[in-house]
Amino acid sequence: MVRRHDIIVRVVARLLLAPSVAVAVALLVKGYSEVGDGFSAGMIVALTVALQYVALGASTAERVLPLLRLSPILMIGGLLMSLIVAFFPLALGKPPFSHLPEPGRHVTTVGTLELFTPLAFDVAIFCLVVGVLTTMLHQFASTEEETEEEREGEQTG
């Protein structure tokens, strides 16, 4: 039997998914300091995923959000991308974390979005944070489900 508060949590979790991702994208593109904020955006998405796990359970959350299966790839990709963006300027004889293109130079834009290394680094940190936290959530949830299955097996056997 589904209790009333379970239904409320499920509905709230479903309703908060899209707005949370939209807020995270807005933070990523133009954060509080005009460069973006990959860590905060990643935390928002990861907390939204955690709410899905709590509300729906691990197996249902992973069935509803099939992209969660890609979280280890996202984690590794974010780590590699952040290292590349951070240390790419060394190949050009500049110090690590140098902003490219340099101030005063032409910056490629897509609409009003400027494509330069700080944005790429923020995207990499976003991918790393979301990947690590969703992988951890999956590991914790699968351990919990295995424990519940063992308890049910002991009660019947």
C-alpha positions as CSV (number, residue, x, y, z in Angstrom):
1,M,0.0,0.0,0.0
2,V,1.3,3.4,-1.0
3,R,1.2,6.0,1.8
4,R,0.1,9.5,1.1
5,H,3.5,11.1,1.9
6,D,5.1,8.7,-0.6
7,I,2.8,10.0,-3.4
8,I,3.6,13.6,-2.5
9,V,7.3,13.0,-2.6
10,R,7.1,11.2,-5.9
11,V,5.0,14.1,-7.4
12,V,7.4,16.8,-6.1
13,A,10.4,14.9,-7.3
14,R,8.9,14.6,-10.8
15,L,7.9,18.3,-10.8
16,L,11.3,19.5,-9.7
17,L,13.3,17.6,-12.3
18,A,13.0,19.9,-15.3
19,P,13.2,23.3,-13.4
20,S,16.2,22.1,-11.5
21,V,18.1,21.2,-14.7
22,A,17.1,24.5,-16.2
23,V,18.5,26.4,-13.2
24,A,21.7,24.3,-13.4
25,V,22.1,25.2,-17.1
26,A,21.6,28.9,-16.3
27,L,24.2,28.7,-13.6
28,L,26.6,26.9,-15.8
29,V,26.3,29.4,-18.6
30,K,26.2,32.6,-16.7
31,G,26.9,32.1,-13.0
32,Y,27.1,34.6,-10.3
33,S,30.4,35.9,-11.5
34,E,29.7,36.0,-15.3
35,V,31.9,33.0,-16.0
36,G,29.6,30.3,-14.8
37,D,29.6,28.0,-11.9
38,G,30.1,24.4,-12.9
39,F,30.3,23.1,-9.3
40,S,27.0,24.6,-8.1
41,A,25.2,23.5,-11.3
42,G,26.6,20.0,-10.8
43,M,25.4,19.9,-7.2
44,I,21.9,21.1,-8.2
45,V,21.6,18.3,-10.8
46,A,23.1,15.7,-8.4
47,L,20.7,16.7,-5.6
48,T,17.8,16.4,-8.1
49,V,19.0,12.9,-9.0
50,A,19.3,12.1,-5.3
51,L,15.7,13.2,-4.9
52,Q,14.6,10.9,-7.7
53,Y,16.4,8.0,-6.0
54,V,14.7,8.7,-2.7
55,A,11.3,9.2,-4.2
56,L,11.2,6.4,-6.8
57,G,13.8,3.9,-5.5
58,A,17.0,3.0,-7.3
59,S,15.6,0.6,-9.9
60,T,12.7,2.9,-10.9
61,A,14.9,6.0,-11.0
62,E,17.4,4.3,-13.3
63,R,14.6,3.1,-15.5
64,V,13.0,6.6,-15.7
65,L,16.3,8.3,-16.2
66,P,18.4,6.0,-18.4
67,L,21.2,8.6,-18.7
68,L,22.2,7.7,-15.1
69,R,23.9,4.6,-16.6
70,L,26.4,7.0,-18.3
71,S,27.5,8.6,-15.0
72,P,30.9,6.8,-14.9
73,I,31.6,7.9,-18.4
74,L,30.5,11.5,-17.5
75,M,32.8,11.4,-14.4
76,I,35.9,10.3,-16.4
77,G,35.1,12.6,-19.3
78,G,34.7,15.6,-16.9
79,L,38.0,14.8,-15.2
80,L,39.9,14.4,-18.5
81,M,38.3,17.6,-19.9
82,S,39.2,19.6,-16.8
83,L,42.8,18.5,-17.0
84,I,43.0,19.2,-20.7
85,V,41.5,22.7,-20.3
86,A,43.7,23.5,-17.3
87,F,47.0,22.4,-18.8
88,F,46.4,23.1,-22.5
89,P,48.0,26.5,-22.2
90,L,51.3,24.9,-21.2
91,A,51.6,23.6,-24.8
92,L,51.4,27.3,-25.9
93,G,54.1,28.4,-23.4
94,K,51.6,30.0,-21.0
95,P,50.9,29.2,-17.4
96,P,48.2,26.6,-16.4
97,F,44.6,27.9,-16.3
98,S,45.4,30.8,-18.7
99,H,42.2,32.2,-20.2
100,L,42.1,31.6,-24.0
101,P,41.5,33.6,-26.0
102,E,43.4,36.3,-24.1
103,P,41.6,39.5,-23.0
104,G,41.2,41.9,-25.9
105,R,41.2,39.2,-28.5
106,H,38.2,38.0,-30.5
107,V,36.0,35.5,-28.6
108,T,33.8,33.1,-30.6
109,T,30.1,33.5,-29.6
110,V,27.0,31.5,-30.0
111,G,24.2,34.0,-29.5
112,T,25.4,35.8,-26.3
113,L,27.3,32.8,-25.0
114,E,31.1,33.3,-25.2
115,L,33.0,30.2,-25.9
116,F,36.3,30.4,-24.1
117,T,38.4,28.2,-21.7
118,P,36.6,29.3,-18.4
119,L,33.3,28.0,-19.8
120,A,34.9,24.8,-21.0
121,F,36.4,24.3,-17.5
122,D,33.0,24.9,-15.9
123,V,31.4,22.4,-18.1
124,A,34.1,19.9,-17.2
125,I,33.6,20.5,-13.5
126,F,29.8,20.1,-14.0
127,C,30.3,16.7,-15.7
128,L,32.8,15.6,-13.0
129,V,30.5,16.6,-10.1
130,V,27.4,15.0,-11.6
131,G,29.3,11.9,-12.6
132,V,30.9,11.3,-9.2
133,L,27.8,12.0,-7.2
134,T,25.4,10.0,-9.3
135,T,27.9,7.1,-9.4
136,M,28.0,7.2,-5.6
137,L,24.2,7.3,-5.4
138,H,24.0,4.3,-7.6
139,Q,26.5,2.4,-5.4
140,F,24.7,3.3,-2.2
141,A,21.3,2.4,-3.7
142,S,22.4,-0.9,-5.1
143,T,23.9,-1.9,-1.7
144,E,20.6,-1.0,0.0
145,E,18.6,-3.0,-2.5
146,E,20.9,-6.1,-2.1
147,T,20.4,-5.8,1.7
148,E,16.6,-5.7,1.4
149,E,16.7,-8.7,-0.9
150,E,18.8,-10.6,1.6
151,R,16.4,-9.8,4.4
152,E,13.4,-11.0,2.4
153,G,15.3,-14.2,1.6
154,E,16.0,-14.8,5.2
155,Q,12.4,-14.2,6.2
156,T,11.0,-16.7,3.7
157,G,13.7,-19.3,4.2
